[in-house]
Amino acid sequence: MKIHYNPKLKELARQLRNNATKSEIRLWQHLKRDQLMGYDFHRQKPIDQFIADFYCHRLRLVIELDGYSHQFAEVAERDMRKEQRLQELGLTVLRFTDYEVLHRTVAVLGVIENFILDFEEGRGSGSTPPCPPF
């Protein structure tokens, strides 16, 4: 199934790629060039009316990273609408905080790897599993 996007988002996505956060850079180091279990991820990918931080078409997986601003009610509400729409499109959204990516990278990668293993075994969850506790 092809997922369309608003072409007006293409330039904004390019700008976001060129101004990545520390957590986006850290995670991208592990996702780029099919490094994570051979799956092709894209960063700042326009999907529908949104831009996903990371996206793997084959897995139908969106990964979102939440920084400080995501604690504000307005931003959290927008995140909720975005996640709901992406799920309506048949995508799974995994959400991590910047802190988790920067300080618990191995745990974050473990959650993503577990999602991939479930996908490969036909057990896709469709929901965001939490990072393991400290």
C-alpha positions in Angstrom: 0.0 0.0 0.0 1.4 3.3 -1.0 1.3 6.2 1.5 0.9 9.6 0.0 2.4 12.8 1.4 2.0 16.5 1.1 4.7 17.6 -1.4 5.0 20.9 0.4 6.6 19.0 3.3 9.6 17.9 1.2 11.6 21.1 1.8 10.8 21.2 5.5 12.0 17.5 5.8 15.2 18.5 4.1 15.7 21.4 6.5 15.0 19.0 9.5 17.6 16.5 8.2 20.2 19.3 8.0 19.4 20.5 11.5 19.1 17.2 13.4 19.0 17.0 17.2 21.7 15.1 19.1 19.3 12.2 19.7 18.4 12.0 16.0 22.0 11.9 15.1 22.7 9.2 17.7 19.9 7.0 16.5 20.6 7.6 12.9 24.2 6.2 13.4 22.5 2.9 14.2 19.7 2.9 11.6 21.4 4.2 8.4 22.6 2.0 5.6 20.5 -1.0 6.6 22.7 -1.5 9.8 19.8 -2.5 12.0 19.0 -6.1 11.0 19.2 -5.2 7.3 16.2 -2.9 7.3 16.2 0.4 5.3 15.3 3.4 7.4 14.7 7.0 6.2 14.9 10.1 8.4 12.6 13.0 8.3 10.2 11.2 6.0 7.0 13.0 4.8 4.0 10.8 5.4 0.5 12.1 4.8 0.4 15.6 6.4 3.3 14.8 8.8 7.0 14.3 8.9 8.2 11.1 10.7 11.5 11.3 12.5 12.4 7.8 11.1 10.5 5.5 8.9 11.0 2.0 7.5 8.6 1.2 4.7 9.1 -2.6 4.8 8.3 -2.7 8.5 5.6 0.0 8.3 7.3 1.4 11.3 7.6 5.1 12.4 10.1 6.0 15.1 9.4 9.4 16.9 11.8 11.1 19.2 10.4 13.4 21.8 12.5 16.3 23.1 11.8 18.8 25.8 9.1 20.6 23.9 7.0 17.5 23.7 6.2 18.0 27.4 4.0 21.0 26.6 0.3 20.3 26.3 -0.1 21.8 22.8 2.8 19.7 21.4 1.7 16.5 23.2 -1.8 17.0 21.7 -0.3 17.4 18.2 1.8 14.3 18.8 -1.3 12.3 19.8 -3.2 13.4 16.6 -0.1 12.5 14.5 0.3 9.1 16.1 -3.5 8.4 15.7 -3.4 9.3 12.0 -0.3 7.2 11.3 -1.9 4.3 13.0 -5.0 4.8 10.8 -2.6 4.4 7.8 -1.6 1.0 9.2 1.7 2.1 10.6 3.2 1.3 14.0 4.7 4.2 16.0 7.5 3.6 18.5 8.2 6.7 20.6 11.3 7.4 22.7 12.5 10.5 24.6 15.7 12.2 23.7 17.0 11.2 27.1 16.4 7.5 26.3 18.2 7.7 23.0 21.2 9.6 24.4 21.6 7.7 27.7 20.0 4.3 27.1 20.9 3.7 23.4 21.3 0.0 23.8 17.8 -0.3 25.4 16.2 1.7 22.7 17.9 -0.4 20.0 16.7 -3.5 21.9 13.1 -2.3 21.7 13.4 -1.7 18.0 15.1 -5.0 17.4 12.3 -6.8 19.4 9.7 -5.1 17.2 11.6 -6.4 14.1 11.8 -9.9 15.5 8.0 -9.8 16.2 7.4 -8.5 12.7 9.5 -11.2 11.2 7.6 -13.8 13.2 4.2 -12.3 12.3 3.5 -10.9 15.7 3.5 -7.1 15.0 2.3 -5.3 18.1 0.9 -2.0 16.7 1.7 -0.2 20.0 4.7 1.4 21.6 6.4 -0.9 24.0 8.2 0.9 26.8 12.0 1.0 27.2 13.2 -1.5 29.8 13.7 0.1 33.2 17.1 1.3 34.4 
